[in-house]
Structures are given as C-alpha cells and as structure tokens.
C-alpha cells in the first residue's frame, strides 16, 4: 500500500459518468494521465488501491464506473451477474461498447480540467482491460494500454464458468443494439483501428479459463501479419499458475505492470 500522504483523492461527475482520481501532491510540469477501469461488476472505488499506487508512481490516475455499474447501475451485483451471463453477447457487448465510448468523454474532460497531457495511458482488470483496448482503437490519444486478464476478442470462445471449472458459459445471441457495438468496436475484427501502433501489454493467467488468453495471442499475431512495422507493439505475458480470479492478489504481476507503464513516461 502506498503512503497516503503522497497523493490526493478527488471525485466528480463527468456529465453522466461518475469518476474518482488520485494525483501526486507534488505538481509536475508534465502530468501523465492513466485511466484504469474496473472489472465486470466492479466499481471505481474498487480501483482505489491501484490508483493510489499509480499516483505514488507519478501518474494522475483516474477510474470511472462503467455503464450499468456502480453509481450508474440499478441492480445488485448478483442481479447484474445473472442478467449479463444469462445472455452474454446481448448484455455484455453494450457495456463494453458504451464504456469504451465513455472513455473518450473522460479523456476530453481530464485534458481540459486536470491539466494532463493529451497523450494518455489506460488499463484495467478483466472487463476493464477489454474496454481499455477497445478505446485505444477509437482514440489515438491513448498510447499505452495495460490489459490484465483481458481479451481483444469479445466472442470469448471457450469461456468457462469461474465457479464451475470445465463448464462452458452460454454466449447467447446479440440483438441489433449489441451487434452494433461489436461490429464497430471489437478489436480483433478491426485491426486497421490499431495500425497507428499503440503499445498494448496483455498480462494473462496461464490457467485462466474464464477469459481465455488465446485471444490476446491471436490479436498479436494478426497485427504482426497486417502491420509488421507496428505489430511488435503488442506484448503478451503469462503469469505461471494463475487463473482468472488469482489476479485479486496484486503481487507479483502488479509491480511488473507498474514498471512497464512507467517505462513510457
């Protein structure tokens, strides 16, 4: 845990989007923004330990509640989980898509209000990583993405139930609204959106069966084939012995992630 005296914590509504951020107490001439997004059913408050560590490392570190989450939701966590996994494609794809679009508004606000550079880092855990990767395909201000147990393939083939290993989760059928988001924002089927070469660092669990890491590998290989000059900007790292939920423990992968993010500052 970082020393709380090293940073300040603040909150605001960005139009319809509730946000929370930490920033170093010491003002710097260059202020680097990172937007760190929570996992499915999580909230911006859940990200506070990560934001504190990032602020201690010199970042202006912000999180927001994804669509239908936290202060933007009207269901219990159990109800949200049951509804989304009752028809994954119909109910998850709009959450991913709308939250990726929200990222643009959040960055606009932060650049205008927090005096940060328009060269932005993003990241997140699980769904938050999915959102961050998708946002990098539509906002070229995003230059560096840390995607933890996340995937660029919204189809998630082979996705298993976290609580019942070996049991495949039904993917469901998208309606027209959900399909709209997939067609325009799913990273694996929109390689041209990443031709500008944002640096993306996937940190995957070797034993993750809920968000299969092969999606990151397929994305990496496809970008290398399509854009060899930028394809090596995507890295995929495996954490040995880790499954999806093991990433609740932030060590040792989190220190490695912080080091990678700080390389680009």
LUMDREN-810999 format. One record per residue (C-alpha): residue number from 0; residue in one letter; x, y, z. Coordinates in steps of 0.2 Angstrom, whole numbers, padded with zeros to 4 digits. Each point is the difference from the previous one (the first is absolute). Layout:
+-----+------+-------+-------+-------+
|  nr | rest |     x |     y |     z |
+-----+------+-------+-------+-------+
| NUM |    A |     X |     Y |     Z |
...
+-----+------+-------+-------+-------+
% end
This chain:
+-----+------+-------+-------+-------+
|  nr | rest |     x |     y |     z |
+-----+------+-------+-------+-------+
|   0 |    X |  0000 |  0000 |  0000 |
|   1 |    X |  0007 |  0017 | -0005 |
|   2 |    X |  0002 |  0014 |  0013 |
|   3 |    X | -0016 |  0010 |  0000 |
|   4 |    X |  0009 |  0016 |  0002 |
|   5 |    X |  0008 | -0001 | -0017 |
|   6 |    X | -0017 |  0004 | -0009 |
|   7 |    X | -0017 |  0007 |  0001 |
|   8 |    X | -0016 | -0008 | -0004 |
|   9 |    X | -0014 |  0009 | -0009 |
|  10 |    X | -0017 | -0004 | -0008 |
|  11 |    X | -0012 |  0008 | -0013 |
|  12 |    X | -0014 | -0004 | -0013 |
|  13 |    X |  0006 |  0002 | -0018 |
|  14 |    X | -0017 |  0003 | -0007 |
|  15 |    X | -0009 | -0017 |  0003 |
|  16 |    X |  0016 | -0009 |  0005 |
|  17 |    X |  0006 |  0000 |  0019 |
|  18 |    X |  0019 |  0000 |  0001 |
|  19 |    X |  0013 | -0002 |  0014 |
|  20 |    X |  0018 |  0005 | -0002 |
|  21 |    X |  0016 |  0002 |  0010 |
|  22 |    X |  0015 |  0011 | -0004 |
|  23 |    X |  0017 |  0004 |  0007 |
|  24 |    X |  0001 |  0013 |  0013 |
|  25 |    X |  0015 |  0007 | -0008 |
|  26 |    X | -0004 |  0010 | -0016 |
|  27 |    X |  0010 | -0005 | -0016 |
|  28 |    X |  0002 |  0009 | -0016 |
|  29 |    X | -0005 | -0015 | -0009 |
|  30 |    X | -0016 | -0009 |  0006 |
|  31 |    X | -0003 | -0018 | -0006 |
|  32 |    X | -0018 | -0006 |  0000 |
|  33 |    X | -0004 | -0018 |  0002 |
|  34 |    X | -0018 | -0006 |  0000 |
|  35 |    X | -0002 | -0017 |  0009 |
|  36 |    X | -0017 | -0009 | -0002 |
|  37 |    X | -0008 | -0012 |  0012 |
|  38 |    X | -0004 | -0018 | -0004 |
|  39 |    X | -0018 | -0006 | -0004 |
|  40 |    X | -0011 |  0003 |  0015 |
|  41 |    X |  0013 |  0011 |  0008 |
|  42 |    X |  0000 |  0019 |  0003 |
|  43 |    X |  0012 |  0014 |  0000 |
|  44 |    X |  0003 | -0001 |  0019 |
|  45 |    X |  0006 | -0018 | -0003 |
|  46 |    X |  0014 |  0008 | -0010 |
|  47 |    X |  0006 |  0011 |  0014 |
|  48 |    X |  0015 | -0010 |  0005 |
|  49 |    X |  0006 |  0000 | -0018 |
|  50 |    X | -0003 |  0018 | -0002 |
|  51 |    X |  0010 |  0004 |  0016 |
|  52 |    X |  0015 | -0010 | -0006 |
|  53 |    X | -0001 |  0008 | -0017 |
|  54 |    X | -0001 |  0017 |  0008 |
|  55 |    X |  0015 | -0004 |  0011 |
|  56 |    X |  0009 | -0005 | -0016 |
|  57 |    X | -0003 |  0018 | -0007 |
|  58 |    X | -0016 | -0003 | -0010 |
|  59 |    X | -0017 |  0010 |  0001 |
|  60 |    X | -0010 | -0016 |  0002 |
|  61 |    X | -0018 |  0000 | -0004 |
|  62 |    X | -0014 | -0014 |  0000 |
|  63 |    X | -0018 |  0001 | -0004 |
|  64 |    X | -0016 | -0011 |  0002 |
|  65 |    X | -0003 | -0009 | -0016 |
|  66 |    X | -0017 |  0000 | -0008 |
|  67 |    X | -0013 | -0008 |  0012 |
|  68 |    X |  0013 | -0002 |  0014 |
|  69 |    X |  0002 |  0009 |  0016 |
|  70 |    X | -0009 |  0017 |  0001 |
|  71 |    X | -0006 | -0003 | -0018 |
|  72 |    X | -0009 | -0017 |  0005 |
|  73 |    X | -0017 | -0004 |  0007 |
|  74 |    X |  0003 | -0019 |  0004 |
|  75 |    X |  0009 | -0009 |  0014 |
|  76 |    X |  0016 | -0008 | -0005 |
|  77 |    X | -0008 | -0017 |  0000 |
|  78 |    X | -0014 |  0006 | -0012 |
|  79 |    X |  0012 |  0008 | -0012 |
|  80 |    X |  0011 | -0016 | -0001 |
|  81 |    X | -0016 | -0011 | -0003 |
|  82 |    X | -0007 |  0011 | -0013 |
|  83 |    X |  0016 |  0003 | -0010 |
|  84 |    X |  0006 | -0019 |  0000 |
|  85 |    X | -0018 | -0005 | -0004 |
|  86 |    X |  0003 |  0007 | -0017 |
|  87 |    X |  0018 |  0006 | -0001 |
|  88 |    X |  0001 |  0007 | -0018 |
|  89 |    X | -0016 |  0010 |  0002 |
|  90 |    X |  0003 |  0007 |  0017 |
|  91 |    X |  0019 |  0001 |  0001 |
|  92 |    X |  0004 |  0007 | -0017 |
|  93 |    X | -0009 |  0017 |  0003 |
|  94 |    X |  0009 |  0002 |  0017 |
|  95 |    X |  0017 | -0002 | -0009 |
|  96 |    X | -0005 |  0011 | -0014 |
|  97 |    X | -0009 |  0014 |  0010 |
|  98 |    X |  0014 |  0000 |  0013 |
|  99 |    X |  0014 |  0001 | -0014 |
| 100 |    X | -0009 |  0015 | -0007 |
| 101 |    X | -0002 |  0008 |  0017 |
| 102 |    X |  0019 | -0001 |  0001 |
| 103 |    X |  0001 |  0013 | -0013 |
| 104 |    X | -0011 |  0012 |  0010 |
| 105 |    X |  0011 | -0003 |  0016 |
| 106 |    X |  0016 |  0003 | -0010 |
| 107 |    X | -0007 |  0016 | -0007 |
| 108 |    X | -0005 |  0006 |  0017 |
| 109 |    X |  0016 | -0005 |  0008 |
| 110 |    X |  0011 |  0009 | -0013 |
| 111 |    X | -0011 |  0016 |  0002 |
| 112 |    X | -0002 |  0000 |  0019 |
| 113 |    X |  0015 | -0009 |  0008 |
| 114 |    X |  0014 |  0007 | -0011 |
| 115 |    X |  0006 | -0017 | -0006 |
| 116 |    X |  0009 | -0003 | -0016 |
| 117 |    X | -0011 | -0006 | -0015 |
| 118 |    X |  0011 | -0015 | -0001 |
| 119 |    X | -0010 | -0013 |  0011 |
| 120 |    X |  0003 | -0017 |  0008 |
| 121 |    X | -0014 | -0012 |  0004 |
| 122 |    X | -0002 | -0016 |  0008 |
| 123 |    X | -0011 | -0012 |  0010 |
| 124 |    X | -0004 | -0017 |  0007 |
| 125 |    X | -0011 | -0012 | -0010 |
| 126 |    X | -0014 |  0010 | -0007 |
| 127 |    X |  0009 |  0016 |  0004 |
| 128 |    X |  0014 | -0006 | -0011 |
| 129 |    X | -0012 | -0005 | -0014 |
| 130 |    X | -0007 |  0018 |  0000 |
| 131 |    X |  0017 |  0008 |  0001 |
| 132 |    X |  0006 | -0010 | -0016 |
| 133 |    X | -0015 |  0004 | -0009 |
| 134 |    X |  0001 |  0019 |  0004 |
| 135 |    X |  0018 |  0000 | -0007 |
| 136 |    X | -0007 | -0005 | -0017 |
| 137 |    X | -0011 |  0016 |  0000 |
| 138 |    X |  0010 |  0013 |  0009 |
| 139 |    X |  0018 |  0002 | -0006 |
| 140 |    X |  0004 |  0011 |  0015 |
| 141 |    X |  0001 | -0017 |  0009 |
| 142 |    X |  0018 | -0006 | -0002 |
| 143 |    X |  0003 | -0013 |  0013 |
| 144 |    X | -0012 | -0014 |  0006 |
| 145 |    X |  0002 | -0012 |  0015 |
| 146 |    X | -0013 | -0014 | -0003 |
| 147 |    X |  0000 | -0012 |  0015 |
| 148 |    X | -0009 | -0017 | -0003 |
| 149 |    X | -0009 |  0009 | -0014 |
| 150 |    X | -0004 | -0004 | -0018 |
| 151 |    X | -0001 |  0009 | -0017 |
| 152 |    X | -0013 | -0013 | -0006 |
| 153 |    X | -0017 |  0003 |  0007 |
| 154 |    X | -0006 | -0017 | -0006 |
| 155 |    X |  0010 | -0008 |  0014 |
| 156 |    X |  0000 | -0017 | -0008 |
| 157 |    X |  0002 | -0014 |  0013 |
| 158 |    X | -0005 |  0011 |  0015 |
| 159 |    X | -0003 | -0010 |  0015 |
| 160 |    X | -0010 |  0003 |  0016 |
| 161 |    X |  0012 |  0007 |  0014 |
| 162 |    X | -0009 | -0010 |  0013 |
| 163 |    X | -0002 | -0016 | -0010 |
| 164 |    X |  0016 | -0003 | -0009 |
| 165 |    X | -0002 | -0010 | -0016 |
| 166 |    X | -0018 |  0006 | -0002 |
| 167 |    X | -0002 |  0011 | -0016 |
| 168 |    X | -0010 |  0016 |  0003 |
| 169 |    X | -0014 |  0002 | -0014 |
| 170 |    X |  0004 |  0015 | -0011 |
| 171 |    X | -0017 |  0004 | -0005 |
| 172 |    X | -0006 |  0010 | -0015 |
| 173 |    X |  0002 |  0019 | -0002 |
| 174 |    X | -0014 |  0011 | -0005 |
| 175 |    X |  0003 |  0014 | -0013 |
| 176 |    X |  0005 |  0012 |  0014 |
| 177 |    X |  0014 | -0011 |  0006 |
| 178 |    X |  0006 | -0005 | -0017 |
| 179 |    X |  0002 |  0018 | -0004 |
| 180 |    X |  0013 |  0002 |  0013 |
| 181 |    X |  0009 | -0016 | -0005 |
| 182 |    X |  0001 |  0004 | -0018 |
| 183 |    X |  0008 |  0017 |  0004 |
| 184 |    X |  0010 | -0002 |  0015 |
| 185 |    X |  0006 | -0019 |  0002 |
| 186 |    X |  0019 |  0002 | -0002 |
| 187 |    X |  0004 | -0017 | -0008 |
| 188 |    X | -0012 |  0003 | -0015 |
| 189 |    X |  0006 |  0018 | -0002 |
| 190 |    X |  0019 | -0001 | -0002 |
| 191 |    X |  0001 |  0015 | -0010 |
| 192 |    X | -0005 |  0010 |  0015 |
| 193 |    X |  0017 | -0004 |  0008 |
| 194 |    X |  0011 |  0003 | -0015 |
| 195 |    X |  0007 |  0016 |  0009 |
| 196 |    X |  0008 | -0012 |  0012 |
| 197 |    X | -0005 |  0003 |  0018 |
| 198 |    X |  0010 | -0010 |  0013 |
| 199 |    X | -0011 | -0013 |  0007 |
| 200 |    X |  0006 | -0012 |  0014 |
| 201 |    X | -0011 | -0015 |  0004 |
| 202 |    X |  0003 | -0008 |  0017 |
| 203 |    X | -0009 | -0017 | -0001 |
| 204 |    X | -0002 | -0014 |  0012 |
| 205 |    X |  0008 | -0016 | -0006 |
| 206 |    X | -0015 | -0010 |  0007 |
| 207 |    X | -0014 |  0013 | -0004 |
| 208 |    X | -0015 | -0009 | -0007 |
| 209 |    X | -0012 |  0014 |  0002 |
| 210 |    X |  0009 |  0013 | -0011 |
| 211 |    X |  0010 | -0012 | -0011 |
| 212 |    X |  0017 |  0008 | -0004 |
| 213 |    X |  0000 | -0007 | -0018 |
| 214 |    X | -0009 |  0016 | -0005 |
| 215 |    X |  0014 |  0011 |  0004 |
| 216 |    X |  0012 | -0012 | -0009 |
| 217 |    X | -0011 |  0000 | -0016 |
| 218 |    X | -0001 |  0019 |  0001 |
| 219 |    X |  0019 |  0002 |  0001 |
| 220 |    X |  0003 | -0012 | -0014 |
| 221 |    X | -0013 |  0008 | -0011 |
| 222 |    X |  0007 |  0017 |  0003 |
| 223 |    X |  0017 | -0006 | -0003 |
| 224 |    X | -0005 | -0007 | -0017 |
| 225 |    X | -0010 |  0015 | -0005 |
| 226 |    X |  0011 |  0014 |  0006 |
| 227 |    X |  0018 | -0007 |  0003 |
| 228 |    X |  0007 |  0017 |  0003 |
| 229 |    X | -0012 |  0001 |  0015 |
| 230 |    X | -0004 | -0017 |  0005 |
| 231 |    X |  0013 | -0002 |  0013 |
| 232 |    X | -0009 |  0014 |  0010 |
| 233 |    X | -0011 | -0014 |  0007 |
| 234 |    X |  0007 | -0010 |  0014 |
| 235 |    X | -0007 | -0016 |  0008 |
| 236 |    X |  0006 | -0005 |  0017 |
| 237 |    X | -0006 | -0016 |  0009 |
| 238 |    X |  0001 | -0001 |  0019 |
| 239 |    X |  0004 | -0018 |  0004 |
| 240 |    X | -0013 | -0010 |  0010 |
| 241 |    X | -0013 |  0015 |  0001 |
| 242 |    X | -0018 | -0002 | -0004 |
| 243 |    X | -0012 |  0014 | -0003 |
| 244 |    X | -0005 |  0004 |  0018 |
| 245 |    X |  0018 | -0001 |  0006 |
| 246 |    X |  0003 |  0017 | -0006 |
| 247 |    X | -0009 |  0007 |  0015 |
| 248 |    X |  0017 | -0002 |  0008 |
| 249 |    X |  0010 |  0014 | -0007 |
| 250 |    X |  0017 | -0007 |  0002 |
| 251 |    X |  0011 | -0004 | -0010 |
| 252 |    X | -0008 |  0004 | -0016 |
| 253 |    X | -0005 |  0018 |  0006 |
| 254 |    X |  0018 |  0006 |  0003 |
| 255 |    X |  0005 | -0006 | -0017 |
| 256 |    X | -0015 |  0009 | -0008 |
| 257 |    X |  0004 |  0016 |  0010 |
| 258 |    X |  0018 | -0001 | -0007 |
| 259 |    X | -0006 | -0003 | -0018 |
| 260 |    X | -0012 |  0015 |  0001 |
| 261 |    X |  0014 |  0011 |  0008 |
| 262 |    X |  0012 | -0004 | -0014 |
| 263 |    X | -0010 |  0010 | -0012 |
| 264 |    X | -0001 |  0016 |  0010 |
+-----+------+-------+-------+-------+
% end
